């Protein structure tokens, strides 16, 4: 009788759940259909308009797949803490289209919500901004404050305006990882670390409380090179030289004393900005420059996302006739198995390369890499597909974005040519193995593991101590894997393993240094790599085709129906963003960082426990 009652209750709950989901689904379908026939949201670009380049999200090579229902509701209700990602290609396309659009006369750089970005992405954006200016058009930057990444883009404006109470924060590059050795000891977690390479510092956070001298030595070199490039680039477009950058607290303090502690005056005095203006003053300046909208309240303008919706078709059609240069993006940590877009699964990324290989219209491939590596096994699965492409007569260009190190370099090594931006972080040719056992942790709460097995190997478990002989086997595997890594690179780069070993050892380089060492062929951006791929394939007329994971019919339908605009319209909500500086100042930032580093442990899924991964490479992303 009781069982029947519970079954009835459970059936009622299931029915109610299905009913609510069906009602929500039908409502969203109605809203979607209504939005298609609603002309009120038509975007009109008036002559002489300002393109407001409000980049309010991380700039990425490929967007991370998010469940469309979850994304739409989070966006509509502002419950998602992470801002929407923005494709680098989309930013470039919007600026390039605006350069040719006679209706656009000014770009307003509104960068307040743009998080930090790697130098190579910033440089690609400013390249298009410079072309916009060369077309006789004007670029104005306006903000309450400027972070280092924001300022790099703003430095290419004809005028940099800042709020009188604002500030410019250019701090250089540094890295201060969190170290967990003492915490793990207090938790009585037993660590088992296996590594090769003097500079392989990926596992240091687990075995030290501070950064080793070897790691500091290597990191100073590439961080210094990155900082030099930043200073050179900014000084080239601003009315000052590199000595204007503050690198000591004494110099900064002296300048702030001269400005009586006024950060706005300091920025103006030292030519970081051209003017101090309130939002109202900038608005009036633009009204005087391009004219006002019909309501007279503000200047004629179109936002980044509005203009993107006009210049980028919602559905990309593949011309079945033209020959193609295919682009495959490998972004994120390399893990074993299948992963959605925005992550690298050994099998799923290999499948994209295989898709390009089997497409008769694809004559060359650009493998666009933005990864600090990960699983060695998964990296080899991907590299094998690169080799298969070459064997099929299709040249492959590896195009490095912000980072292509460790496993990221492993998959790049097999390409016909390796291209990178001067600031790309690469190298880190080294291997390590790591896992933790919790026998002492469990014993603290009175939990033990014991039993029998037919072999000594059968007792291998995180709840039991690691057998010393098994540890020797793992160390041997790591050393063998490092030797294999050296052989892979040596064979691809026409070097000896001994030559590779001298520049390997897990050491990180930026691409301008890596080119001198023979690890990179040429310096250039993604478009340069595409041009090189087309040249190798001897293509005169071609289209660029990005190979993407196929969505199921259900996923496609949900993406169409669960558009955030439709959900917002139905709920009557607007997204309110929080400033980047305010978010960073919150103590939640520290908590998020800890949670993120612990969550990264899920990516350690190599079937043999061997990894080619660069953890320090995320510092300048």
N, C-alpha and C positions, 0 to 999 in steps of 0.2 A: 504493500500500500504506500509506504513512504517513498519507495523507488518510483512509483507511478507519479506521485506528487512532484518529485524533483524533475522527472522527465517532462512533466507538463510545464513546470516553471521554465525549464531550459528551452523547450519548444517555443514558449511565449517570448522569451528573450530573443531567440534567433529570428522569430517572425518580426518582432519590433525593429531589430537591427536591419534586416533586409528591407523592411518597409521604409525606414528613414533614409537609407542609402538610395533606394529607388526614387523617393520623392526629391531628394537633393539632386540626383542625376537628371531627372526630368526638368527641374527648375533651371539647372545650368544649361540644358539643351535649349530651352525656351529663350533664356537670356542670350545665348550664343546666336541663335537665329535672329533675334531682335537686333543684336548688335551689327549683324551683316547688313540689315536694311536701314540702319540709322545713319542719316547723313550729318547729324550734329557733330560727329567726331572727325569729319573730313579735315585733313591737314592742308592748309593753304599757305604757301610761301609767297609773301609779297615781295615786290621788287625792292632791292636795297636792304633786305632783311639781314639780321644778325644771326649767325649760327652759334647758339649757346652750347659750347662743348662741356657739358656737365657730366664728367666721368665719375659716376658715383658707385664704383665697385672695382674689385680686383681685375687687372688686365691680364688675360690668359691666352694661351695658344689654342686651347680647346676647352669648352665649357664642360663642367662635371655634370653627368647625368643625374637628374633629380626626378623622382616620381612626379608626373604632371599634376596629379590631384593635390599632393602635399605642397608642391611649389606654388600652385595657384592660391590655395587657401592661406598659406603662410604669407604670401605676398599681399594678399588682400587684407589680412588681419594684422599685418606687421609683426607677426609672431616669430619670424625667422630672424635670428641675430646676425647672420652673415648677409652682406649686401650681394646683389646679383652680380655675377661675373660678366665681364665685357670682353669680347673677342678683340685681340689686337688687330686682326684683319678688318673688323668692323670699324674700328676707330680710323684706320688708314683709309678705308673706302669712303667714309663720310667726309673726311677732309679733302681727299682727292676729287670726289664728286663736287664738293662745294667750290673747289678751285675752278672748275669748268662751268659752274652754274652762275649765270649772269644775275640771278636774283639774289645771290649771297654776296655781300660786300665786306662784311666784317665777321671775324670769329672772336667770340668772347670766351676766354678760358676761365671756366668756373670749376675749380679743381678741389673745392673744400672737402668733398667726400671721397676723394681718390686715395686709397691706401698706398703704401710704399710699393714700388715696382722696380724690377731690375733695370740696370742702365741700358741694356740692349733694346728693351721694349720702349723705354723713354726716347731713346735716340731715333728709333724708327718713326715715332709719332712726330718728333720735331723735324725730321726730314720732310715730311708732308707739309708741316706748317711753313717751313721755309719756301717750299714750292708755291704755297698759297700766297705768301708775301711777294714772291717774284712775279706773280700774276698781277701785281698792282693793287692787291687788297690788304686790308689792315687787320692786325691781331692785337687784341687788348686782353691783358690778364687782370682779374680783379678777385680779391679774396680778403678774408679777415686775417689770415695768417698763411704761411707757406711752409710745408714740410720739405725735406730735402728732395724727394721725388717730385713733388708738385712744383718746386722752384725750378728744377731742371727744365721742365716743359715751359713754365712761365718765362724763363730767361730768353726765349726766342720771340717773345711778344714785342711789338713796337712800343708798348707802354705797359709797365707793371705798376698797377695801383694796389694799394693796401689800406685797410681801415686804419685810422689814426691810432687806435688802441691795439693794433695787431702786432705780429712779430714774424720774423723769418728764422726758422730753425734748421741750420745746416751744420750737422754734427760730425760729418765724416762717416767712415765705416768701422764698425767694431763687432766683435762677437763674444758673448758671455754666456755659454751654454750652462744649463743646470747640471749639477753632478749629484749622483745618488748613492755613492759608495757607503757613506755612514748610515744613511736611511735604510739601505738594504741590510746592512749588518745588524741594525737594531731590530729589523723584522726577521732576522736570522734566515735570510734568503741566501742560498749557496749559489754562487755564480761560477759558470764554466766558460771561460773565454779562450778562443783559439784564433790567432791572427798571424799575419806575415806582413812585414813592411815597417820600416822605421817610423814613417809618418802616418801610419794607419791609425788615426785617432778616433775612429767611429765608435769604438767601445769604451773610450775613456770615461764617459759619464757614469758607467757602471762599475768601474774599477778604481776611480780616483775621486778626490774631493776638489781637484783643481786641474788646470790645463798643464800638460807636460811641456818641458822646454822645447822638445822636438816639434810639437804641435804649434807652439807659439812662433817658433822660427819660420815654419812653413806658412802659417796664416798671415804673419806680418808681410810676407813678400806679395802674396796675391791681393790682400786687402790694400796694401800700399799702391799697387799698380791700378787697382780699381779707383781709388781715391784720386790718383794723379789724372786719370782719364776724365773723371767728373770735373775736376778743377779746370783742366785744359779746355774742355768743351764749353763750360759756362763762361770762362774768361774770354773765349773767342767771340762771344756774342754780347757781352756786357762791357761797359766802359771802365773796366779795371783789369788788373792782371792777377796772377795766382797768389800774390802776396796779400791780397785783400781777404783771403780765407783765414779765419781764426782757427789756430790749431793748438793753442795753449790757453788755459784758463786765465793766466795773467794778462794776455793780450785782449781777450774778450772782456775781462773785468775793467781794464783801463778804458776801453772804448765805451762801455756802458756807463762808467763814471762820467766821462766827458758828455754823455747824452743825458746825464742826471737820472739814469735808470729807465729812460723812456725808450722802449724797444722800437717804436715807430720812428722816432728821431734817429736812433742808431742805424736803422735800415736805410733811411733817406740820406743821412750824412755819408754813408759808405757805399751809396749807389746800388744797394741791393734792390731798391724799388725806385720808381721815377716820381711817384706822387702818393700822397696820403689822402684818401677820399672815402667818404661814407658811401653806403649802398645807394642812398638817394642821389648823391652827386654823380656817381657812375651812371645811374639810370638816366639822369638828365643829360649827361654828356652824350650818351648813345641816342637819346631822342633827338638831340641837336644834330647828331651825325647822320642818322638814317631815317629819322621821322618816327612818329608815334603810331601805335595801333589805332584801330577805329575808335576804341573807347578812350583813347588819349592818356591812359594811365601808365603805359610803359612803352618801350621801343618795339619796333617790328622785329620779331624773333621767331626762331624755330629751335626746339631743343635737339640734343644729340639723338635720343631715341626716336623722336618724331621724324627727323630727317632720315635716319637709318631705315625706318619703315617705308619711306618713299623710294630710296635708292637701292634697297636690297629686296629682291623678290621673296615672298614668304615661302615659296616652293621653288627649289632649283631644279631646272630641267636639264637632262643630259642629252646633248646633241649626239645621236648615234652615228653620225657620219665623220665628224672631225677626229683627228688623232689627239691624244691626251698626254699631258705630263701629270701624273697622279701625285697627290700629297697625302702622306700617312702621318698623322700626329701621334707621337708617343710622349704623353705628359703624365708625370706623377711617379710614385714609387713602383718599381717593377716587382710584381708578385706572381706566384705560380697560378695557373688556371685562367678562368674567364673573369673579365671585369667590364663594367660599363664605360661609356665615353668619359674622358677626363681622368681615367686611371689606366695603368698599363698591366694587363694580364698577359702572361706569356702566350697562352693559346689565342686569346682574342686579338691581340696586336698582330700575331703571326697570321691570323685569318684575314686581317685587313691587307697585309702584304701579299698573301696568296690571292686574294680577290683582284688585286692590281695585276698580278702575274698572269692570271687566267683571262683577263680582259684584253681582247685582241686590239682594241683601240688605244690602250695604254702602251706608250713606247718608252717611257722613262719614269722614274719614281724619285721623289724627294721625301726622305724620312726626316721629319721635323721633330727633333728631340728636345724635351724640356724635363730632364730627369736626373736625379742624383743616384740612380741605380736601385739595387735591391737584390732579389733572388738571382743567384748565378745560373741556376738551371733555366729559369724563365728567360733570362737574357740570352742564353744559348739557343733556346727555341726560336726566339725572334731573329737572331743572327743567321740561323740556318735558312730562314725564309729570304733574308737579304741575299745570301749566296745563291739561292734558287732563282731569284730574279735575275741576277747577273748571268747565271748559266742559261737562262732563257733568252739572253741577248738584250735584256732591258737594263740600261745603266741606272745606277742608284747613287744619288747624292745625299750624304748625311748633312743636314742643316741643323746646327746647334743653336738653340735659343738661349735662355738665361743660363741653363745648367745642362751639361751632358758629361757626367762624371761617373766613375766606377762602372756599374752595369750600363749606364747611359753611354759610356765610351765603348764598352764591349760591343753593343749593338751597332755603334757607328763605325767601328773599325773595319767592317767588311765592305763598306761602300767603295765605289770607284773613286770618289773624292769626298773630303770632309771640309765643309765650310762652317765658319763660326763668326759671330760678332767679336770685335776685339775684347769686349768685357765678359764674354762667356766664361763660365767657370767649368773647367774640364780636368782631365787627368784622373787623379785619385785611383790609380791602377793598383789595387790591393785587394786582399780577400780576408774575411774573418768569419768565424763561427761563434755563435753564442746561444746559450739557453740557461735557464735557472732551474734549480731543484729546491723543493720546499719541505724536505724532511725535517729540518730543524724548526721551521716555522710551525709545522703541524704538531711536532712533539710538544711545543709550548702550550698547546690547547688539548693535549692528551690524545692525539691521533697518530697512529703508526701504521706502517705498511709492512706486511710479512707474508710469506707463503713459500711455495715450491714451484719449480719449473723444470722442463726437460733439458734446457740449456742455460748457460750463464747470460746469454744475450736476451733472453725472454724477460728478464727482470728490469729492463731499461724503462724508467718512468720518472716523471718530474716529482713523484712522491718518495723517491728512493735516492740514496747517494749514487753518484756516478762512479762506475767501476773504473779504476785507474787505467786498466788496459784499454777500455773503451775510449777513454780520454786520449790515449796515445794514438788510437786509430783515427779519431776525429782530427787531431792535430796533423797527422799524416795527410789526411784528406784535404785539409786547408792548404797545406804546403804544396800538395800536388795541384790543387786548383789554382794557386798563385802561379805556379810554373806554367800551367795551361794558359792562363791569362797572358803571361809574357809571350808565349808562343803565338797566340792569336794575334796580338798586336805586332809582334816582330814579323810575322808572315805577311800581314796586311800592309805594313809600313816599310817593307824592305829593309828591316833592321835585324840585328842579332838579338837573341833574348838578353844577352849581357848588356847591350846598349839600352834596351828598354828598361831593364832593371835599374839602371843608374838614374833614370828620370821617373821611375815608378815608385815603389815602396809606399804606395798609398798617398803620395804627395799631390796636393791640389795646385793647379796653375790657372791663370786666365789665358784666353786664347791667343793673345798677342805674344805671350811667352811660349805657349804650346806650339805655335807655328815655328818659332825659332828652334824648338826641340824636335821638330819633325812629327808631332802628333796631329797637327792640323795642316791642311793644304793651303787654303785661301781664306781671307777675311771678307765677310760680306753678309748681307741679310738674307731673308727668306727668298725674296725676289731674285737676288743674285744667284742663289742655289737653283731656282727654277730655270733661270736662263742657262745656267751651266748644264743642267740635265737635258734641256732641249738641244743644246749644242752637241752634247755627246751622242744624242739619238739622231742628230742631223735633221731636226725638225725646223721648218721655216714657218709653217702655219699650224697652230695647235691651240688647244684650250687647257686650262688648269682644272683638274677635277680632284676634289678632296674626297678620299675614300672614308666613308663613315660606316658605323655599325648599323645594320638594318633594324628598324623598329618593327615590332609585331603590329598587325592590323589594329589590335586593341590599344597599343601604346600610341599609334598615330592618331587614332580617333580621340583618345583622351587629351593629347596635346592640343588638338584643334578645339575641343569643347571647353577644356578647363583653362582657357586663357585668363591671365590675371586681370586683364581689363574688363572682361565679362563679369568675373567674380566681384571685382571692386564696384562695378556698376550696380550689380544686384544688391550688394551689401551697403552701398553708399559710403565707402571708406576711402581714405587717402593714406598713403604711406608717409609717415613722418620719420625722417632719418635723424640719426644722432651724429654729431661731428666726430671725426676721426680722433682728434686730440682728446675730446671728452671721454671717448670710449677707452683710449689707451690709458688715461689717467685713473680709470676705475680699477679698483682692486680685483675685479672679475678678470682682468687681463691676465694676472698671474695665475689665477685658478684655471683659466682656459688653457694657458700654456702648459701647466702641469698635466691637465687632462689630455691635451693633444699628444704630449710625449708618451704618456702611458698608453693611449689609444694606438700609437704607432706600432706597438708590439704585435698587433694583429697582422701587420704586413710581413712579419718574419715567418713565412710559411714555406720556405724552400724545402723540398722533400729530403734533401741531404743536410740541411742546416748550414749551408755555406752561402755567404753573401758578398756581393761586390757593391757596396753602398757608401755614399759620402753624406754623412749627417751634417757636416759643417757647411755644406753647399747651400743650405736654405737661408743663410744669413743675409744675402743680398738679393733675395728674390723680390 
